[in-house]
Amino acid sequence: MTTTPDSALILVKYPKEEASIIEILHDIQLAHRHIPKDALSAIAAHTDVPLSRVYGVATFYGAFSFEPKGETVVKCCMGTACHVRGAGRNLEDIEARLGIKSGQTTADGKFSLESVNCVGACGIAPVVTVNSKVLPKFKMTDFDKILGEGEK
């Protein structure tokens, strides 16, 4: 089994136990913008846990992805408070601006767009996050400012 150098460096930071799996998956995804398939085998070997169990953990949590994400991940909250305050329209506007649908990544790998059930910020709805930056009471002008900052 081969692993990328980044994955190997990540593995050595963690104890060789099942309790490390989620943290290892998280760090590997941060390093690669997804979970490479060969990383699952490496995690299984490192933790001495069956590959099927590692795969089960990776597929159980929606935060983990086997497909590469864009450099910038945009999440549009579709929870009740956000929905009532125009989240559907926001999602449509962002899709049009990026030229992709929810669940897709731009061809250049710069952006991924996701609709999520709730980000837990109902008091400042509608909410969009750009990477981890929360855009409260979202307006497209906010989004355009964030995109402009990233292009500088």
Sequence and secondary structure as in RCSB ss.txt:
>XXXX:A:sequence
MTTTPDSALILVKYPKEEASIIEILHDIQLAHRHIPKDALSAIAAHTDVPLSRVYGVATFYGAFSFEPKGETVVK
CCMGTACHVRGAGRNLEDIEARLGIKSGQTTADGKFSLESVNCVGACGIAPVVTVNSKVLPKFKMTDFDKILGEG
EK
>XXXX:A:secstr
    HHHHHHHTTS SSGGGHHHHHHHHHHHHSS  HHHHHHHHHHHT  HHHHHHHHHHSTT  SS   SEEEE
EE SHHHHHTTHHHHHHHHHHHHT  TT B TTSSEEEEEES  S GGG S EEETTEEETT  HHHHHHHHHHH
H 
